[in-house]
Amino acid sequence: MNLRQLIEKNRTVRRFDESHTVSAETLVSLVDLARLSASGANRQPLKYILVTEPDRRELVFPCLAWAGYLTNWEGPAPGERPAAYIIILGDKEISDSFGVDHGIASQSIMLGATEAGLSGCIIASVKKERLRSAMEIPRDYEILLVLALGKAAEEVVLETATDNDIKYWRDEKGIHHVPKRSLDEIILHR
């Protein structure tokens, strides 16, 4: 699979086959991709909490919001929840600003997950204090993102955005549609 194919296949997924497990070793290999990625001023201030055990996953799940545009959906039902999470933290003893490091790291992890046959969702809408308490995260670390990972249990299709409408939606068959702006719209000058 070339890079373009990998990026096209790397879609945000919010429903998973919860019976498909993801090992801690797989998460370690994905975090290693993030470790090798670019970091502002090479500070490398990110730290990670890996969550694979069912009881710990149950602590993370209620701390997350799942799909702002799907207003009548409260998130994945039991059996459709992620098999693993990676919590990305910023170490405030290394830096007080994390720039875009967590975005770069997340994309590296998600591309690696896609290559490994997994899917995921980068979640920034996190009840941080609830998560901090549930996972006993020290205050030296800023909670930046949570990555939900597992085997996809939904189909996601890309389509061209029309009338400036970029809201994702699900059709009557449960297929998740993601409108993307056209290349001509986003390139201002050639």
PEGI-V467855 format. One record per residue. N is the residue number from 1. RES is the residue in one small letter. OMEGA is omega in degrees with one decimal (999 if undefined). NEAR is the number of other C-alpha atoms within 12 Angstrom. D_LAST is the distance of its C-alpha to the last C-alpha in Angstrom with 1 decimal. Layout:
BEGIN
n=(N/N)
res=(RES/RES)
omega=(OMEGA/OMEGA)
near=(NEAR/NEAR)
d_last=(D_LAST/D_LAST)
END
This chain:
BEGIN
n=(1/2/3/4/5/6/7/8/9/10/11/12/13/14/15/16/17/18/19/20/21/22/23/24/25/26/27/28/29/30/31/32/33/34/35/36/37/38/39/40/41/42/43/44/45/46/47/48/49/50/51/52/53/54/55/56/57/58/59/60/61/62/63/64/65/66/67/68/69/70/71/72/73/74/75/76/77/78/79/80/81/82/83/84/85/86/87/88/89/90/91/92/93/94/95/96/97/98/99/100/101/102/103/104/105/106/107/108/109/110/111/112/113/114/115/116/117/118/119/120/121/122/123/124/125/126/127/128/129/130/131/132/133/134/135/136/137/138/139/140/141/142/143/144/145/146/147/148/149/150/151/152/153/154/155/156/157/158/159/160/161/162/163/164/165/166/167/168/169/170/171/172/173/174/175/176/177/178/179/180/181/182/183/184/185/186/187/188/189/190)
res=(m/n/l/r/q/l/i/e/k/n/r/t/v/r/r/f/d/e/s/h/t/v/s/a/e/t/l/v/s/l/v/d/l/a/r/l/s/a/s/g/a/n/r/q/p/l/k/y/i/l/v/t/e/p/d/r/r/e/l/v/f/p/c/l/a/w/a/g/y/l/t/n/w/e/g/p/a/p/g/e/r/p/a/a/y/i/i/i/l/g/d/k/e/i/s/d/s/f/g/v/d/h/g/i/a/s/q/s/i/m/l/g/a/t/e/a/g/l/s/g/c/i/i/a/s/v/k/k/e/r/l/r/s/a/m/e/i/p/r/d/y/e/i/l/l/v/l/a/l/g/k/a/a/e/e/v/v/l/e/t/a/t/d/n/d/i/k/y/w/r/d/e/k/g/i/h/h/v/p/k/r/s/l/d/e/i/i/l/h/r)
omega=(177.5/-174.6/179.6/179.0/178.7/179.2/178.6/-179.9/-178.3/-178.5/174.5/-180.0/-179.4/176.0/-172.4/170.1/-173.2/178.7/178.6/-177.0/173.6/-174.9/174.3/179.2/176.5/178.7/177.7/179.9/177.7/177.2/177.4/174.9/177.3/179.9/-178.0/-177.3/-179.8/176.7/-179.7/-178.0/-178.2/-179.6/179.8/-175.0/-174.7/174.2/-171.6/169.8/-178.6/-175.3/177.2/-175.4/-177.6/-178.2/177.2/175.6/179.0/176.4/-177.0/-170.8/-176.9/178.9/-172.3/170.0/-164.5/-173.7/-175.4/-178.6/178.6/-169.1/179.8/-177.4/-176.0/-179.8/-175.8/177.7/173.0/-175.1/179.5/-175.7/-178.0/176.8/-178.4/173.6/167.0/177.2/-179.4/-177.9/171.5/-179.8/-175.9/174.6/176.7/-177.4/174.6/178.6/-174.9/176.1/-179.9/-178.4/-177.5/174.1/177.6/-179.1/-179.6/179.7/177.2/179.7/-177.5/176.3/176.3/178.1/179.2/178.9/-179.8/178.3/178.6/176.0/-179.5/179.7/174.7/-173.5/175.6/179.7/-172.5/171.5/-166.9/-178.8/176.3/178.7/179.3/-179.8/-176.8/-176.1/179.5/-179.4/179.9/-178.6/176.6/-176.3/174.5/176.8/-175.3/-176.8/169.5/176.4/176.2/-174.5/175.8/176.8/-177.2/173.8/176.3/177.3/178.0/178.0/175.9/174.3/179.9/178.2/175.8/178.8/176.8/-179.7/-177.2/-179.1/175.2/-176.6/176.6/177.9/-176.0/176.9/179.9/178.5/-176.1/-178.2/-177.7/177.6/176.7/176.1/-179.8/177.9/178.5/-179.7/-174.2/175.7/-176.8/-178.6/178.1/999)
near=(15/10/14/10/13/22/21/21/28/34/34/39/40/43/36/32/27/27/18/22/27/35/23/20/15/28/33/25/23/35/34/21/23/32/27/18/25/23/22/19/14/16/22/29/32/43/35/33/32/31/34/31/18/22/14/24/33/22/23/39/39/23/30/34/27/33/27/18/19/20/14/11/17/19/26/28/18/18/21/25/39/45/44/45/47/46/44/40/39/33/26/21/19/19/23/16/23/31/21/21/32/40/28/27/40/41/32/30/41/41/35/32/41/30/26/24/22/38/42/43/42/37/33/25/21/27/23/30/21/18/32/26/16/20/25/18/23/21/18/19/29/31/37/37/39/43/47/47/52/40/32/35/29/26/25/28/23/25/19/20/21/14/12/13/17/18/23/26/27/24/15/8/11/17/19/28/28/26/22/22/19/18/12/12/15/12/9/8/7/7)
d_last=(29.0/25.6/23.3/21.2/24.6/26.0/23.3/23.6/27.4/27.4/28.0/29.9/33.5/36.2/39.1/40.6/43.6/45.7/48.2/45.7/46.2/43.7/45.5/45.4/44.6/41.4/40.3/41.2/39.0/36.0/36.6/36.7/33.1/32.3/34.5/32.5/29.1/27.4/29.2/28.4/30.5/32.0/34.5/34.8/36.4/36.2/39.3/39.9/42.7/43.1/44.9/46.3/49.9/50.6/52.4/49.7/47.0/49.2/48.9/45.1/44.5/45.8/43.7/40.4/38.7/37.1/34.8/34.2/33.0/36.1/38.5/41.6/41.1/42.7/41.2/42.4/46.1/48.5/47.8/44.0/43.5/41.7/43.7/42.3/40.5/38.9/39.1/36.7/38.2/37.3/40.2/40.8/43.0/40.0/37.5/37.4/33.7/31.9/28.3/26.3/28.6/30.1/26.8/26.0/29.6/29.6/26.6/28.4/31.6/30.2/28.5/31.9/33.7/31.7/32.4/36.1/36.3/36.2/34.2/33.9/32.8/31.5/33.6/33.1/35.6/38.7/42.1/42.0/45.6/47.0/45.2/46.3/49.8/49.8/48.4/50.2/47.1/48.1/46.6/45.2/42.3/39.7/38.9/35.1/34.5/36.5/35.3/37.3/37.7/39.6/39.6/37.7/39.9/37.3/34.6/31.0/28.5/24.8/23.7/20.9/21.4/22.5/23.2/21.6/24.5/23.9/27.6/28.9/32.2/34.9/36.3/40.1/40.0/38.7/35.3/32.7/29.5/26.3/23.5/19.9/17.0/14.6/11.4/9.8/11.8/10.8/7.0/7.0/3.8/0.0)
END
